[in-house]
C-alpha cells in the first residue's frame, strides 16, 4: 500500500519517523480490508440497511395480508360480514371476484361487493350494552420485579 501524504510524520529524527509512519496502517472492524476497499464497505452497509428494512416493514405487512386473505377465504354464503367501509351485511351469493351482500333491515338491498373490500366475518351488536371482554393475563416484562 502506498503511504498517504498526511500519514507522514516529520520529526527532527528524519528517517526512522518516516519508516514508522509507513508501517502503521489503519485497522478497523475488518482489519486493513476497510482501508483497501471503501466501496465494498458502502455496498455492505446498503445491503444491511435493506435487510433491516425488510424485517421491520415488508415482512410484517406480508404476514398481515396473508392472514386477511385466509379470513376472506373462510367466508361462505350465509355468513354475516363487515366491509372495509363499516357496513354490515349478509352474504347471499358468490361470484368469481365479488360477493352479493344484503344490506339493511328490509332485506331487499343486494349489492355486489368486491372480495377485497370485505374485511371479515362479524355479527352486528344491536343492543346498547358493550360486549364482555375477557381480561388476558398480564405478561411480565423483562425487567419487572417479582411480586409475592
C-alpha positions as CSV (number, residue, x, y, z in Angstrom):
1,X,0.0,0.0,0.0
2,X,1.3,3.5,-0.9
3,X,1.6,5.7,2.1
4,X,-0.7,8.7,2.1
5,X,0.9,12.2,2.3
6,X,-0.9,13.1,5.5
7,X,0.2,9.9,7.2
8,X,3.8,11.0,7.1
9,X,5.2,12.4,10.3
10,X,8.0,15.0,10.0
11,X,10.4,14.9,13.0
12,X,13.9,16.1,13.5
13,X,15.0,12.4,13.6
14,X,14.2,12.2,9.9
15,X,14.3,8.6,8.5
16,X,13.0,6.5,11.4
17,X,9.9,8.6,11.8
18,X,9.1,8.2,8.1
19,X,9.6,4.5,8.3
20,X,7.4,4.2,11.4
21,X,4.6,6.2,9.6
22,X,4.8,3.8,6.6
23,X,4.4,0.7,8.8
24,X,1.4,1.9,10.8
25,X,-1.9,1.1,8.9
26,X,-5.4,1.9,9.8
27,X,-7.2,-1.0,11.3
28,X,-10.9,-1.3,11.9
29,X,-13.6,-3.9,12.2
30,X,-12.3,-5.8,9.2
31,X,-8.6,-5.0,9.7
32,X,-6.9,-3.3,6.8
33,X,-9.6,-4.6,4.4
34,X,-11.7,-1.5,5.2
35,X,-9.0,0.9,4.2
36,X,-8.3,-1.0,1.0
37,X,-11.9,-1.4,-0.2
38,X,-14.0,1.6,0.8
39,X,-16.6,0.9,-2.0
40,X,-17.3,-2.6,-0.7
41,X,-17.9,-1.2,2.7
42,X,-20.6,1.1,1.3
43,X,-22.2,-1.8,-0.5
44,X,-22.2,-3.9,2.6
45,X,-23.8,-1.0,4.5
46,X,-26.6,-0.7,1.9
47,X,-27.3,-4.5,2.0
48,X,-27.5,-4.4,5.8
49,X,-30.0,-1.5,5.6
50,X,-32.2,-3.3,3.1
51,X,-32.3,-6.5,5.2
52,X,-33.2,-4.4,8.3
53,X,-36.0,-2.6,6.3
54,X,-37.3,-6.0,5.0
55,X,-37.7,-7.4,8.5
56,X,-39.1,-4.2,10.0
57,X,-41.6,-3.2,7.3
58,X,-42.1,-5.5,4.4
59,X,-42.4,-8.9,6.2
60,X,-45.0,-7.8,8.8
61,X,-47.1,-6.4,6.0
62,X,-47.0,-9.6,4.0
63,X,-48.0,-11.6,7.1
64,X,-50.9,-9.3,7.8
65,X,-52.1,-9.6,4.2
66,X,-51.8,-13.3,4.3
67,X,-53.9,-13.5,7.5
68,X,-56.5,-11.2,5.9
69,X,-56.7,-13.4,2.8
70,X,-57.2,-16.5,4.9
71,X,-60.1,-14.8,6.7
72,X,-61.7,-13.8,3.4
73,X,-61.3,-17.4,2.0
74,X,-63.2,-18.7,5.0
75,X,-66.4,-16.7,4.2
76,X,-69.2,-18.7,2.7
77,X,-72.8,-17.9,1.7
78,X,-74.9,-17.2,4.7
79,X,-72.2,-15.5,6.8
80,X,-72.6,-12.1,8.3
81,X,-69.7,-9.8,7.2
82,X,-68.4,-6.3,7.6
83,X,-66.9,-4.3,4.7
84,X,-63.9,-2.0,4.9
85,X,-66.3,1.0,4.9
86,X,-68.1,-0.3,8.0
87,X,-71.3,-1.7,6.6
88,X,-72.7,-4.9,8.0
89,X,-74.4,-7.4,5.7
90,X,-75.1,-11.0,4.9
91,X,-73.6,-12.9,2.0
92,X,-76.4,-14.3,-0.2
93,X,-74.4,-15.3,-3.3
94,X,-70.8,-15.5,-4.6
95,X,-69.2,-14.8,-8.0
96,X,-65.7,-15.1,-9.2
97,X,-64.4,-11.8,-7.8
98,X,-67.4,-10.5,-5.7
99,X,-69.9,-11.4,-3.1
100,X,-73.6,-10.4,-3.4
101,X,-74.3,-8.9,0.1
102,X,-77.7,-8.0,1.5
103,X,-77.6,-4.7,3.4
104,X,-80.1,-3.1,5.7
105,X,-83.1,-4.3,7.7
106,X,-85.6,-4.5,4.8
107,X,-83.6,-7.4,3.2
108,X,-84.1,-6.2,-0.3
109,X,-81.0,-4.3,-0.9
110,X,-78.5,-6.6,-2.6
111,X,-75.2,-5.1,-3.7
112,X,-72.2,-6.8,-5.3
113,X,-69.1,-6.1,-3.3
114,X,-65.5,-6.9,-4.4
115,X,-64.0,-9.7,-2.3
116,X,-61.0,-7.4,-1.5
117,X,-63.4,-4.9,0.1
118,X,-64.8,-7.3,2.7
119,X,-62.9,-7.1,6.0
120,X,-64.1,-10.3,7.6
121,X,-66.9,-12.1,9.4
122,X,-68.7,-10.0,12.0
123,X,-72.1,-10.1,13.8
124,X,-74.0,-6.8,14.4
125,X,-74.4,-5.9,18.1
126,X,-77.9,-4.5,18.2
127,X,-78.0,-4.0,22.0
128,X,-76.9,-0.9,23.9
129,X,-74.6,-3.0,26.1
130,X,-70.9,-3.4,25.4
131,X,-69.7,-7.0,24.9
132,X,-67.9,-8.6,27.8
133,X,-64.2,-8.7,27.2
134,X,-62.2,-11.3,29.0
135,X,-59.1,-9.9,30.6
136,X,-55.9,-11.5,29.3
137,X,-53.3,-12.4,31.9
138,X,-50.6,-9.8,32.3
139,X,-47.3,-10.7,30.9
140,X,-44.3,-9.9,33.0
141,X,-41.7,-7.7,31.4
142,X,-38.0,-8.5,31.1
143,X,-37.1,-6.1,33.9
144,X,-40.2,-6.3,36.1
145,X,-39.9,-7.1,39.8
146,X,-41.3,-10.3,41.2
147,X,-44.4,-9.8,43.3
148,X,-45.1,-12.1,46.2
